[in-house]
């Protein structure tokens, strides 16, 4: 009886399962189509990647059987990666006449669930097919996830996902459209957004959606590198250029040749270095420290900032010619508080990627938890949301997150408001208020960066940059804690 019940389930699964066979060889397509049809599977055929994507766009499949080597610019590995990103419920079995351990590893890394070499043994393929479909059915049989989470996964893959970024926000959809528009060009881009909004993700999307995707994506946080070391980090050096330079070193700019150089927190680059970078951007060549040899570089430049660069120019913190050279196409990322409707999608994406959540079987949030998350203003944006979710998963003892620990939203107490100069512009007022706030914090915490950053709910690199921007020096505040606790900055 048990065997009969198993056979009935397998037969039902076969009749319901739909398989897409993708192979450029018409004889193999025909043979595999007949094999699957003869075993009660519903089967569809495609001769190349583009035709397969067209069929996946118009119909639902449970499994794709994909040939590794196909003519044209895209092969089975490309198709498998796209299937895993856009149709995560579709498993992939890779087949090839060029079987090797290396290609098997590449296939699995791209998202394939199995790897079979040609000539295909029918029994082996049918066993692999049954195994893949049974694995898929086990996932779908989880009653707690099939309804709400399957809907969210489908929404994420079909409507709200782009280059590892998820959204239902019209403003972010415009960002995605702009990135797609930039793919065919090498125009310089500056990404503007608050800390934690995903500026590096957007920069990576520009690189990997563009024509330089085969080259390196080289990132450098300009605020995190001491000024004395920034030139050697960017330009590299030859052996003997200075004490300790015992061998040649390639700089970030040279590493990005053929790819993309990402300058994060670009506003923190010193003025002298801005002049040198401007020359590189105009001449497309560098000289390593200690060398007179010019090295040609062909790269795209993407910069990022959480400041108004025009204000940095007005304040003398940025060269005007450098500003106009990098600010060709600005992209503005909205803060999370302006896209709270994205929170369910961001949570779903986090839980599907978090190793700890997967290990503990944590798959969703309660409606009350989602409501709590949506009522918070998120000064740390998506980075802060991720930290909150990591803590919640760590404490969670069921498959549903319910206990969400949110920071208490506080604001510095401001007194003597009437002492402010209201004759200045709003930007000038906000800038002077920020400087007073930073000075008060440095006094309060004795020049300590770590406690001040925690109090301000920002990361230490951002605090360092802001302090430098306002001409403040932490060491000037290290003679003891200020007794001004609770008072306004002065």
Phi, psi and omega in degrees: 000320180297318179295322179297317180296319178297315180299322180295320178295318179297317179297318179296319179297321180296315183293334181269336186285138178242128187241137176252122178257125182238110181204137182281347180273115183297328180292318180292319177303314181297314182297316180292324176298316179291323178299311181291317180298323180291346177246029170071018174270150171271127189228143175230154188237144176220145185263345180204180185296314183298318179294323179296316180296322177300318179290322178294331179287335188251349182215161179262133179235154177261334186207143174239131175253112196239131175284139182289310184263120177220152181290164181094186185279351184234139181243191183295329178294318177300314181296318180298316178299318180292323178297316181296327181281316188263331180229071188295344179276355181264116175279160183230131169250124182266136175234146180198154174270000184243051186294135175201161179299317182300315181290328176296317178296317179298319180297315180294322179295328179283347177120002179291147179265347179202166186217121183230137181265153174275152355292135186288127173277120184306317182296318180297317180293318180295322177295316179296322179296313180298319179297317180295318181291323178294321178297317179296320181294324178299320179294314183290337181284353177288104188297330182289338186253337193298323185278289186294312185286326177296322177297315180296319179298318179295318178297317180298315186286327187261331188235327193243011183243139177204114175051050179068013173246139181236145181191158164236011183281131176302324180295319179288327176298324175296322176299315179300317180298318179296318179297317177298321180295325183281350187300326186274359184235172177247021184299144180287139186234141170240127182260123184247128178183158178298160176301131178090006182274353178099036182294321179290325175300317179296320179296318178296323178298318178301318181292308189282344173272348186265183184282353178261018186299335179282344178274180181282148166256109186249117184249144173218129175272106187294335180279338184272347181261125178305146184304323182293337183258350188297320182296316180292328177295319183280316189260342185076182180204158174266156179303134180086004181297329178200170180300126181099348178276080187273351177206161179296147176223132178277132179275172182299321182296315180294323177299328183278001180303125184087355182229224185230134173257123181252114180259097180276145184052053187297334183292345182273358179292129179299155184301318180297320178290328176300320179296319179292320178293322178301318179295320178298317181295329181275323184261344181055046177205152179228164168233125176295156175299134180081012182225149173255004183276126178275134180243121180288140177228136179236103187213161170260146179245127173237126180248162178217149180203154170247021179242163170278106186295332178295327175291322178297323176295314181297328181274359180079015180270349180217138177293139181295320180292324177293320178302311182290335181286326182264338185268051181284306177235106177275141174238125182257122177264122180288147176291162183297329180297341178264002179219048183298336178295344179282346188303315177301323180287321178294322178295314179300317180296318179297312183295328180284344182250340185287119179301321181293317179297320179294317180297320182273354180075021178280118190239344183200167176254152174288161178298325179294321179294319178299319179297320178296314180299324183281350180263359184261152186271348174054066176298333178268002174060215188294327177298318179292320177301317179298318179296318179298317181293322178298318178294320181294318179296321180300323182272343188293138181244001177233190179270003182236126176282123179235326184268102180251121181260102180261144176297151175283123181286118179233156176229147179300138180286124182246122176240174180055042182300327184292349176283349182289154179269103182274002180279344181276168179291164179298320180297317179295320179298314181295323180294315180292324178295320179296320179297316179297320179297315180296318179298319178298317180296316180297323175294314184299323185250021174058033180080005181285120183287315184300309180293326178295319179296320178296318180297320182277353181060040174228164179281161186294324180297319179295319179296316177303315182296316181295321179298315179296320181301325181266006176072023179267153180231118182305325183296338178289348185247015188259026179264016181127153182290146180280143176279014188270021183307129177087352181265167181283152177294148181232000000 
